[in-house]
Amino acid sequence: MAIDNDEVLKIAHLARIQLPVDEAPKIGEDLNRILDLFNQLQEVDTTNVEPLAHPTNDPAEAHWRTDMASDEDHRHQYQLCAPEVEGGLYLVPKVIE
């Protein structure tokens, strides 16, 4: 399926992208090359390839980083500009009665 200039301008309009009319042919060529790459991928024979549920064969082998806080606590510094703070919490006016 080839994308022509009218389709490019229609897509640009739907995406709310301002596209000069003279750039439509170049964008159309780029989009057609991308679609050709997808068509090449569709032609690959994957009949004997087992789908993966995880990027590695064994999820237990995956190397994860430890979840550690990397910054120190800046709460006091951030709350210096607040009008009212109590016990590390921002105090705000009551809005529901």
N, CA and C atoms as a LAMMPS dump frame, in Angstrom:
ITEM: TIMESTEP
0
ITEM: NUMBER OF ATOMS
291
ITEM: BOX BOUNDS ff ff ff
-5.0000000000000000e+02 5.0000000000000000e+02
-5.0000000000000000e+02 5.0000000000000000e+02
-5.0000000000000000e+02 5.0000000000000000e+02
ITEM: ATOMS id mol type element x y z
1 1 1 N 0.846 -1.176 0
2 1 2 C 0 0 0
3 1 3 C 0.888 1.235 0
4 2 1 N 0.78 2.019 -1.034
5 2 2 C 1.571 3.241 -1.14
6 2 3 C 0.772 4.422 -0.61
7 3 1 N 1.472 5.29 0.074
8 3 2 C 0.837 6.493 0.612
9 3 3 C 1.131 7.642 -0.345
10 4 1 N 0.077 8.279 -0.84
11 4 2 C 0.271 9.404 -1.753
12 4 3 C 0.218 10.727 -0.99
13 5 1 N 0.411 11.827 -1.714
14 5 2 C 0.463 13.158 -1.094
15 5 3 C -0.827 13.504 -0.362
16 6 1 N -1.973 13.136 -0.959
17 6 2 C -3.247 13.453 -0.306
18 6 3 C -3.363 12.74 1.043
19 7 1 N -2.917 11.48 1.086
20 7 2 C -2.965 10.728 2.343
21 7 3 C -2.041 11.359 3.383
22 8 1 N -0.853 11.788 2.955
23 8 2 C 0.092 12.426 3.879
24 8 3 C -0.535 13.685 4.475
25 9 1 N -1.158 14.495 3.635
26 9 2 C -1.781 15.726 4.125
27 9 3 C -2.966 15.418 5.038
28 10 1 N -3.711 14.359 4.731
29 10 2 C -4.834 13.965 5.581
30 10 3 C -4.332 13.504 6.955
31 11 1 N -3.26 12.696 6.959
32 11 2 C -2.676 12.234 8.226
33 11 3 C -2.154 13.411 9.033
34 12 1 N -1.501 14.355 8.357
35 12 2 C -0.979 15.541 9.046
36 12 3 C -2.126 16.344 9.66
37 13 1 N -3.221 16.457 8.937
38 13 2 C -4.378 17.185 9.464
39 13 3 C -4.954 16.481 10.693
40 14 1 N -5.109 15.153 10.602
41 14 2 C -5.654 14.392 11.721
42 14 3 C -4.743 14.461 12.948
43 15 1 N -3.427 14.526 12.713
44 15 2 C -2.47 14.599 13.814
45 15 3 C -2.248 16.033 14.268
46 16 1 N -2.944 16.958 13.638
47 16 2 C -2.815 18.386 13.959
48 16 3 C -1.37 18.868 13.799
49 17 1 N -0.731 18.404 12.704
50 17 2 C 0.635 18.806 12.378
51 17 3 C 0.577 19.742 11.191
52 18 1 N 1.199 20.896 11.314
53 18 2 C 1.256 21.821 10.186
54 18 3 C 2.349 21.33 9.239
55 19 1 N 1.936 20.905 8.062
56 19 2 C 2.863 20.363 7.079
57 19 3 C 2.71 21.136 5.778
58 20 1 N 3.775 21.82 5.34
59 20 2 C 3.692 22.508 4.048
60 20 3 C 3.433 21.508 2.92
61 21 1 N 2.635 21.893 1.958
62 21 2 C 2.251 21.003 0.857
63 21 3 C 3.47 20.511 0.088
64 22 1 N 4.505 21.345 -0.026
65 22 2 C 5.686 20.941 -0.797
66 22 3 C 6.529 19.885 -0.072
67 23 1 N 6.293 19.668 1.23
68 23 2 C 7.025 18.636 1.97
69 23 3 C 6.301 17.293 1.948
70 24 1 N 5.071 17.26 1.483
71 24 2 C 4.282 16.034 1.474
72 24 3 C 4.942 14.908 0.665
73 25 1 N 5.513 15.178 -0.52
74 25 2 C 6.139 14.065 -1.258
75 25 3 C 7.294 13.415 -0.507
76 26 1 N 8.136 14.207 0.143
77 26 2 C 9.277 13.656 0.894
78 26 3 C 8.783 12.831 2.077
79 27 1 N 7.791 13.346 2.819
80 27 2 C 7.231 12.606 3.95
81 27 3 C 6.578 11.317 3.448
82 28 1 N 5.889 11.388 2.309
83 28 2 C 5.262 10.195 1.734
84 28 3 C 6.291 9.129 1.395
85 29 1 N 7.429 9.541 0.824
86 29 2 C 8.496 8.587 0.506
87 29 3 C 9.021 7.926 1.773
88 30 1 N 9.235 8.738 2.815
89 30 2 C 9.731 8.196 4.088
90 30 3 C 8.737 7.195 4.671
91 31 1 N 7.457 7.543 4.674
92 31 2 C 6.437 6.641 5.206
93 31 3 C 6.352 5.357 4.389
94 32 1 N 6.479 5.46 3.081
95 32 2 C 6.439 4.268 2.23
96 32 3 C 7.637 3.361 2.494
97 33 1 N 8.816 3.934 2.752
98 33 2 C 9.982 3.113 3.092
99 33 3 C 9.767 2.396 4.419
100 34 1 N 9.17 3.085 5.389
101 34 2 C 8.886 2.461 6.689
102 34 3 C 7.899 1.308 6.51
103 35 1 N 6.854 1.54 5.718
104 35 2 C 5.88 0.468 5.473
105 35 3 C 6.513 -0.707 4.747
106 36 1 N 7.457 -0.437 3.845
107 36 2 C 8.166 -1.52 3.157
108 36 3 C 8.951 -2.372 4.155
109 37 1 N 9.563 -1.719 5.143
110 37 2 C 10.294 -2.473 6.17
111 37 3 C 9.356 -3.372 6.962
112 38 1 N 8.177 -2.868 7.289
113 38 2 C 7.196 -3.693 7.994
114 38 3 C 6.745 -4.861 7.122
115 39 1 N 6.596 -4.624 5.835
116 39 2 C 6.211 -5.71 4.932
117 39 3 C 7.299 -6.78 4.875
118 40 1 N 8.569 -6.361 4.91
119 40 2 C 9.667 -7.327 4.934
120 40 3 C 9.607 -8.162 6.209
121 41 1 N 9.291 -7.532 7.323
122 41 2 C 9.181 -8.274 8.58
123 41 3 C 8.036 -9.276 8.53
124 42 1 N 6.952 -8.92 7.86
125 42 2 C 5.806 -9.828 7.753
126 42 3 C 6.149 -11.075 6.948
127 43 1 N 7.14 -10.98 6.047
128 43 2 C 7.506 -12.102 5.191
129 43 3 C 8.427 -13.103 5.876
130 44 1 N 8.95 -12.778 7.044
131 44 2 C 9.866 -13.674 7.742
132 44 3 C 9.092 -14.897 8.236
133 45 1 N 9.655 -16.07 7.982
134 45 2 C 9.019 -17.322 8.398
135 45 3 C 9.318 -17.567 9.873
136 46 1 N 8.281 -17.554 10.688
137 46 2 C 8.437 -17.761 12.13
138 46 3 C 7.665 -18.999 12.596
139 47 1 N 7.453 -19.953 11.71
140 47 2 C 6.64 -21.115 12.063
141 47 3 C 7.277 -21.961 13.163
142 48 1 N 8.594 -22.091 13.198
143 48 2 C 9.254 -22.923 14.208
144 48 3 C 9.846 -22.093 15.346
145 49 1 N 9.458 -20.848 15.441
146 49 2 C 9.964 -19.989 16.498
147 49 3 C 8.939 -19.928 17.611
148 50 1 N 9.378 -20.321 18.8
149 50 2 C 8.474 -20.325 19.946
150 50 3 C 8.392 -18.911 20.527
151 51 1 N 7.182 -18.413 20.758
152 51 2 C 7.055 -17.062 21.316
153 51 3 C 7.614 -16.999 22.734
154 52 1 N 8.184 -15.858 23.072
155 52 2 C 8.749 -15.657 24.396
156 52 3 C 7.789 -14.862 25.269
157 53 1 N 7.663 -15.275 26.505
158 53 2 C 6.887 -14.509 27.471
159 53 3 C 7.791 -13.541 28.203
160 54 1 N 9.096 -13.724 28.045
161 54 2 C 10.083 -12.896 28.732
162 54 3 C 11.279 -12.759 27.796
163 55 1 N 12.002 -11.643 27.824
164 55 2 C 13.117 -11.468 26.895
165 55 3 C 14.261 -12.467 27.088
166 56 1 N 14.351 -13.096 28.235
167 56 2 C 15.344 -14.144 28.425
168 56 3 C 14.614 -15.48 28.512
169 57 1 N 15.325 -16.549 28.294
170 57 2 C 14.695 -17.865 28.36
171 57 3 C 14.21 -18.194 29.759
172 58 1 N 14.962 -17.76 30.754
173 58 2 C 14.597 -18.034 32.141
174 58 3 C 14.513 -16.706 32.888
175 59 1 N 13.317 -16.274 33.29
176 59 2 C 13.191 -14.986 33.987
177 59 3 C 14.034 -14.903 35.252
178 60 1 N 14.341 -16.052 35.869
179 60 2 C 15.165 -16.039 37.077
180 60 3 C 16.595 -15.616 36.761
181 61 1 N 17.002 -15.769 35.515
182 61 2 C 18.356 -15.378 35.12
183 61 3 C 18.482 -13.886 34.85
184 62 1 N 17.376 -13.2 34.762
185 62 2 C 17.421 -11.772 34.452
186 62 3 C 18.182 -11.036 35.551
187 63 1 N 19.007 -10.127 35.148
188 63 2 C 19.81 -9.369 36.098
189 63 3 C 19.137 -8.027 36.348
190 64 1 N 18.554 -7.904 37.501
191 64 2 C 17.869 -6.679 37.866
192 64 3 C 18.744 -5.88 38.808
193 65 1 N 18.678 -4.587 38.713
194 65 2 C 19.405 -3.752 39.665
195 65 3 C 18.609 -3.712 40.959
196 66 1 N 19.297 -3.484 42.046
197 66 2 C 18.599 -3.374 43.319
198 66 3 C 17.88 -2.036 43.374
199 67 1 N 16.724 -2.034 43.96
200 67 2 C 15.918 -0.826 44.057
201 67 3 C 16.36 -0.045 45.287
202 68 1 N 17.141 0.997 45.044
203 68 2 C 17.663 1.8 46.141
204 68 3 C 17.428 3.273 45.829
205 69 1 N 17.112 4.046 46.854
206 69 2 C 16.961 5.486 46.679
207 69 3 C 18.327 6.071 46.349
208 70 1 N 18.358 6.934 45.349
209 70 2 C 19.642 7.482 44.938
210 70 3 C 19.853 8.915 45.433
211 71 1 N 18.811 9.568 45.876
212 71 2 C 18.928 10.934 46.373
213 71 3 C 18.665 10.954 47.867
214 72 1 N 19.247 11.924 48.505
215 72 2 C 18.952 12.09 49.917
216 72 3 C 17.61 12.808 50.073
217 73 1 N 17.112 12.848 51.278
218 73 2 C 15.816 13.453 51.552
219 73 3 C 15.937 14.98 51.509
220 74 1 N 15.201 15.609 50.616
221 74 2 C 15.214 17.071 50.462
222 74 3 C 13.924 17.7 50.973
223 75 1 N 13.141 16.959 51.742
224 75 2 C 11.832 17.444 52.177
225 75 3 C 11.929 18.802 52.87
226 76 1 N 12.86 18.937 53.808
227 76 2 C 12.981 20.206 54.554
228 76 3 C 13.278 21.362 53.6
229 77 1 N 14.16 21.143 52.672
230 77 2 C 14.52 22.187 51.701
231 77 3 C 13.305 22.56 50.835
232 78 1 N 12.526 21.585 50.396
233 78 2 C 11.364 21.848 49.555
234 78 3 C 10.259 22.56 50.317
235 79 1 N 10.174 22.324 51.617
236 79 2 C 9.087 22.904 52.396
237 79 3 C 9.414 24.281 52.951
238 80 1 N 10.613 24.789 52.704
239 80 2 C 10.974 26.116 53.201
240 80 3 C 10.084 27.214 52.623
241 81 1 N 9.622 27.049 51.402
242 81 2 C 8.811 28.086 50.757
243 81 3 C 7.313 27.904 51.026
244 82 1 N 6.923 26.831 51.693
245 82 2 C 5.504 26.575 51.962
246 82 3 C 4.994 27.507 53.05
247 83 1 N 3.75 28 52.918
248 83 2 C 3.215 28.901 53.936
249 83 3 C 3.084 28.232 55.301
250 84 1 N 2.609 26.97 55.33
251 84 2 C 2.45 26.278 56.607
252 84 3 C 2.824 24.806 56.447
253 85 1 N 3.635 24.321 57.394
254 85 2 C 4.064 22.931 57.395
255 85 3 C 4.005 22.431 58.832
256 86 1 N 3.559 21.187 58.989
257 86 2 C 3.543 20.608 60.328
258 86 3 C 3.87 19.127 60.231
259 87 1 N 4.874 18.698 60.939
260 87 2 C 5.264 17.289 60.944
261 87 3 C 5.654 16.774 59.575
262 88 1 N 6.258 17.613 58.761
263 88 2 C 6.677 17.203 57.427
264 88 3 C 5.556 17.196 56.407
265 89 1 N 4.375 17.684 56.775
266 89 2 C 3.233 17.718 55.861
267 89 3 C 2.86 19.152 55.539
268 90 1 N 2.391 19.376 54.315
269 90 2 C 1.912 20.702 53.923
270 90 3 C 0.511 20.908 54.509
271 91 1 N 0.288 22.049 55.113
272 91 2 C -1.035 22.377 55.639
273 91 3 C -1.741 23.266 54.637
274 92 1 N -2.964 22.866 54.279
275 92 2 C -3.751 23.614 53.299
276 92 3 C -5.116 23.937 53.902
277 93 1 N -5.785 24.97 53.377
278 93 2 C -7.106 25.283 53.909
279 93 3 C -8.108 24.168 53.617
280 94 1 N -9.061 24.017 54.497
281 94 2 C -10.12 23.034 54.311
282 94 3 C -11.024 23.489 53.164
283 95 1 N -11.301 22.593 52.215
284 95 2 C -12.107 22.954 51.054
285 95 3 C -13.452 22.251 51.04
286 96 1 N -13.651 21.244 51.884
287 96 2 C -14.921 20.534 51.949
288 96 3 C -15.468 20.706 53.36
289 97 1 N -16.741 21.074 53.431
290 97 2 C -17.353 21.253 54.755
291 97 3 C -18.29 20.144 55.087
